[in-house]
Amino acid sequence: MKSRSELPSQPGADEGDVGGPVRKANTTILIVPILLVLITFLFWYQTWFGRKLSDRDMTQYLTDTSRPHETQHALSQLSDRMAAGDRGAERWYPQLLALAGNKESQFRLEAAWAMGQDNHSDEFHQALRKMLQDPAPMVRANAALGLARFGDASGDAELRSMLQPFTLGAPAAGVIKFRMKEKDEVRNGTIIARIRPAGSNQQQDVLSPVGGVIQRLLVPEGGFVVLGSGVAVIDPDDVQVVETLRALYLVGQPEDLGDVDKIASGAAGMPDRVRLQAQATARAIRERQSKGKS
């Protein structure tokens, strides 16, 4: 057996290099997880709506909608700046009005919310009124909430519907397979189920157009549904109910009292903060009703 001193050396290596490849392997092992953490952080940071955008980025993202996440990011920050009373945000009002008519419902609903942050703009007021006719429920909802900030009760019927369970209809006929179950929380765009039309290998997603909690499923797993038939009932979540009650506090009508009183009495099983808001809203509606009669 050869001693260590008798081992042949690698070309260009000396005694101090023995074990070098091991050290390089150890270094690689350390670098890989660091890079993974760094990449994860950078991805999170780039997609985090809290990341402050420059004015240049705001203009670009609100104009170029080819990367939806960036446009949503800009809409979120524009809404915050408007709510804070930043008059510099007015430079992007033309882009905001354009997005209110975009074919993507997600842009429209976020634009409707943002326009409600400035209740001095007549252009926003008129745009929100038109959006009450939007085919997407959440766009109509945000339009109604925004109009309430203008003291405009034209969205009252929409606000009242926001306190009611929403029945999700089937977008096609076929055999249904559920991806969600009763009591699951859902968001706007959540896939509730998939439908396979007869004689087809393609499936169609059943998307929830609202957020909330699935109260009950209306058909059994693997059952056959027809176009437009009820698939699931979705209860509004606490956030939506509170926002709706705040809007009704401003513009609610006597016909809203049945639903508001039900929540105020605790019959709907809502948390205390929701019940207290409902009580305040009921008082405000009755006060307006009383002043209208005097």
Residue, then its C-alpha position, 0 to 999 in steps of 0.5 A: m500500500k502506498s503512503r499518502s506521500e507516494l500518491p500520484s498528484q493531479p496535474g497542477a495540484d499540490e498537497g494543499d489541494v487534497g480534498g478540494p473537490v469535497r470543499k467545492a461540493n460542500t459550497t455547492i450544497l450551501i449555495v443551492p438553498i440560498l439561491l432557492v430562498l433568494i428566488t422565492f423572495l424575489f418572486w414574492y416581492q415582485t408579486w406583492f401588491g404592497r411593493k411601491l410602484s414608481d410613477r413610471d411603472m404606474t403609467q405603464y401598468l395601467t396602460d399595458t394590460s398584457r401582464p394582468h398582475e402588474t395592472q392589478h398591482a397598479l390599480s390597487q396602489l391607485s385606489d390606495r392613493m385616491a383613498a388617501g386624498d393624493r391629488g397626484a393620482e388624478r394623472w391616471y384617471p383617464q387610464l382608470l376610466a378606460l379599464a372600467g370598460n376593459k373586457e376583463s371583469q377583474f380589471r372592471l371590478e377593481a376599477a369600480w372599487a377605485m373610482g369609488q375612492d373619489n366621490h367628487s368626479d362626475e366622470f366616475h359617478q356616471a361610469l359607476r352608474k353604467m357599471l350597474q348593468d355589467p354582466a359580472p356580479m362583483v363588478r355590479a357590487n363594486a359599482a353599487l358600493g362606489l355609488a353609495r360614496f356619492g350618496d347615490a342610491s341607484g345601486d340599492a337593489e344591488l346592495r340588497s342582493m349582496l346580503q343574500p345567498f348567491t345561486l351559482g348556475a351551470p355554464a353548460a349541460g353535462v356530468i358534474k364533478f365537484r372540487m369544493k365542498e359545503k362550508d368551503e370558503v371561495r373567492n371570485g374565480t374559484i373553480i367550484a366544479r367541472i362539467r363534462p358535456a355528453g359525448s365530449n372529452q373536454q371539461q368546462d370549469v364552473l367558476s364562482p363569480v363571487g366570494g363567500v362560503i358554500q352553504r350547500l351543493l344543489v346536485p349530487e356528485g356525478g349528477f347531470v346538470v342542464l344549462g343554467s340550473g343551480v349548482a351551489v348556493i354561496d353565502p356572502d362572507d363577513v367582509q362583503v356583508v360589512e361593506t354592504l351595510r356601510a353603504l346602506y348606512l349612507v343610502g339604504q332604503p326602507e325596503d332594505l330593513g328586512d334584511v338588515d334587521k335580520i342581521a342586526s338580530g343575530a339571526a344570520g349567525m354573523p360575528d358581533r362586529v357585523r351585527l353592530q354595523a347592521q344595528a347602526t345601519a338600521r338606525a340610519i335608515r329609520e332616521r332618514q325615513s322619519k325625516g322624509k315623512s316630516 
